[in-house]
């Protein structure tokens, strides 16, 4: 018998079935800026910088791009067969980075690599990506699915995402305007988001727990529910601010709090002549953080370096506008509270003692 691609682990008929399920999940994210090109080799997106299609005029548009993945949080999804939310994580990790420049997300592309083709599982993954794009007001413009037997185990897969946005050059936010007297606002995370999961998985494994267990400290939630809760997407929160104010007079810096924690990520946008002084008692992290810390015997300093500890996005704003900015973010559905101040210094982020 002649050897076929199916014998090597790739069934082209099943692959075609998988691909046939995806266009509808893409189309639901399309705006008038997308030119449909089903069956084409690339996605098409119309740029209209005179404002006919965009929410505001662009005279000196700067394209902004970013890429990221979901990390070992995917192992939990695979072990629990819960694949419908990790796509939201994928979009969030890319789009939230774009927001730190003041950019408006435009479109998103994904890359899915799998050990074997599974149309149902792939559809659930892309459903999550589609849901995330709707939350981000971003078109899912295209993607690629690679079936790679031997490179991945049968039930393994990995995800990568690519996001493109645009910002008017005069509205570009880079932290340079952060000044002494500014207020640091923290916007709550939804939980662990998508960082630190190698440590999370080790803590759970070493404790002999399963993902279905429901520790009292989690309020009756299963460990799977608490750890797989998708990363919050902050597009609506930022839009609530950007649509109301002349941005650079109000919003001086933005940091997405991911791996490295609050200090490292806020430090990336700090000028060298000021410090951020953070009050760690000004917000209360979700119970999953203290539970993991106690269960694993993790030092507080390590927790702060690995996890977001309850703050997913930080805005550094003019103190004069801080209260009204916080109110607008809260009205958009996000918990937002002052967590610190900017003082004269040398570019560091430190905690009040």
ZITA-V811135 format. One record per residue. N is the residue number from 1. RES is the residue in one letter. NEAR is the number of other ideal C-beta (glycine too) atoms within 12 Angstrom. Layout:
[[N/RES/NEAR] [N/RES/NEAR]]
This chain:
[[1/X/5] [2/X/6] [3/X/8] [4/X/12] [5/X/16] [6/X/18] [7/X/12] [8/X/14] [9/X/23] [10/X/24] [11/X/20] [12/X/17] [13/X/15] [14/X/24] [15/X/25] [16/X/16] [17/X/18] [18/X/31] [19/X/27] [20/X/18] [21/X/25] [22/X/32] [23/X/25] [24/X/17] [25/X/32] [26/X/31] [27/X/20] [28/X/19] [29/X/39] [30/X/31] [31/X/27] [32/X/13] [33/X/28] [34/X/28] [35/X/20] [36/X/21] [37/X/18] [38/X/20] [39/X/11] [40/X/13] [41/X/9] [42/X/15] [43/X/30] [44/X/18] [45/X/31] [46/X/22] [47/X/22] [48/X/19] [49/X/23] [50/X/13] [51/X/14] [52/X/14] [53/X/22] [54/X/27] [55/X/21] [56/X/23] [57/X/17] [58/X/27] [59/X/16] [60/X/14] [61/X/26] [62/X/24] [63/X/25] [64/X/31] [65/X/24] [66/X/32] [67/X/22] [68/X/31] [69/X/32] [70/X/42] [71/X/30] [72/X/29] [73/X/41] [74/X/37] [75/X/28] [76/X/35] [77/X/38] [78/X/31] [79/X/25] [80/X/26] [81/X/19] [82/X/29] [83/X/35] [84/X/26] [85/X/38] [86/X/46] [87/X/50] [88/X/42] [89/X/48] [90/X/51] [91/X/53] [92/X/50] [93/X/44] [94/X/47] [95/X/50] [96/X/49] [97/X/37] [98/X/42] [99/X/42] [100/X/36] [101/X/36] [102/X/36] [103/X/39] [104/X/39] [105/X/49] [106/X/43] [107/X/41] [108/X/50] [109/X/34] [110/X/47] [111/X/27] [112/X/41] [113/X/26] [114/X/35] [115/X/23] [116/X/29] [117/X/34] [118/X/28] [119/X/24] [120/X/17] [121/X/33] [122/X/36] [123/X/27] [124/X/29] [125/X/44] [126/X/45] [127/X/31] [128/X/38] [129/X/52] [130/X/36] [131/X/29] [132/X/43] [133/X/42] [134/X/29] [135/X/33] [136/X/44] [137/X/31] [138/X/44] [139/X/39] [140/X/44] [141/X/37] [142/X/38] [143/X/36] [144/X/24] [145/X/36] [146/X/24] [147/X/33] [148/X/23] [149/X/22] [150/X/13] [151/X/17] [152/X/23] [153/X/18] [154/X/18] [155/X/20] [156/X/25] [157/X/37] [158/X/29] [159/X/46] [160/X/30] [161/X/47] [162/X/34] [163/X/42] [164/X/34] [165/X/38] [166/X/35] [167/X/36] [168/X/29] [169/X/20] [170/X/18] [171/X/32] [172/X/30] [173/X/35] [174/X/26] [175/X/34] [176/X/18] [177/X/29] [178/X/42] [179/X/28] [180/X/22] [181/X/21] [182/X/38] [183/X/38] [184/X/48] [185/X/49] [186/X/42] [187/X/44] [188/X/32] [189/X/41] [190/X/34] [191/X/38] [192/X/46] [193/X/47] [194/X/48] [195/X/38] [196/X/36] [197/X/33] [198/X/21] [199/X/30] [200/X/39] [201/X/29] [202/X/20] [203/X/31] [204/X/33] [205/X/21] [206/X/15] [207/X/19] [208/X/9] [209/X/26] [210/X/16] [211/X/27] [212/X/19] [213/X/23] [214/X/18] [215/X/28] [216/X/10] [217/X/21] [218/X/26] [219/X/14] [220/X/13] [221/X/23] [222/X/23] [223/X/35] [224/X/30] [225/X/26] [226/X/32] [227/X/47] [228/X/38] [229/X/30] [230/X/36] [231/X/44] [232/X/42] [233/X/46] [234/X/46] [235/X/40] [236/X/28] [237/X/40] [238/X/45] [239/X/31] [240/X/28] [241/X/43] [242/X/33] [243/X/20] [244/X/20] [245/X/26] [246/X/15] [247/X/33] [248/X/28] [249/X/20] [250/X/35] [251/X/45] [252/X/41] [253/X/41] [254/X/45] [255/X/44] [256/X/43] [257/X/49] [258/X/40] [259/X/28] [260/X/23] [261/X/37] [262/X/43] [263/X/34] [264/X/25] [265/X/36] [266/X/44] [267/X/30] [268/X/28] [269/X/36] [270/X/40] [271/X/27] [272/X/15] [273/X/18] [274/X/33] [275/X/30] [276/X/44] [277/X/29] [278/X/39] [279/X/21] [280/X/26] [281/X/15] [282/X/27] [283/X/29] [284/X/18] [285/X/33] [286/X/31] [287/X/23] [288/X/38] [289/X/37] [290/X/22] [291/X/31] [292/X/37] [293/X/26] [294/X/18] [295/X/27] [296/X/26] [297/X/15] [298/X/25] [299/X/13] [300/X/19] [301/X/15] [302/X/20] [303/X/33] [304/X/31] [305/X/24] [306/X/34] [307/X/43] [308/X/44] [309/X/43] [310/X/35] [311/X/45] [312/X/46] [313/X/46] [314/X/54] [315/X/51] [316/X/48] [317/X/43] [318/X/31] [319/X/25] [320/X/16] [321/X/29] [322/X/32] [323/X/19] [324/X/23] [325/X/39] [326/X/31] [327/X/21] [328/X/30] [329/X/39] [330/X/21] [331/X/18] [332/X/25] [333/X/20] [334/X/32] [335/X/28] [336/X/38] [337/X/29] [338/X/31] [339/X/41] [340/X/38] [341/X/30] [342/X/40] [343/X/26] [344/X/19] [345/X/21] [346/X/15] [347/X/23] [348/X/22] [349/X/38] [350/X/26] [351/X/24] [352/X/17] [353/X/8]]
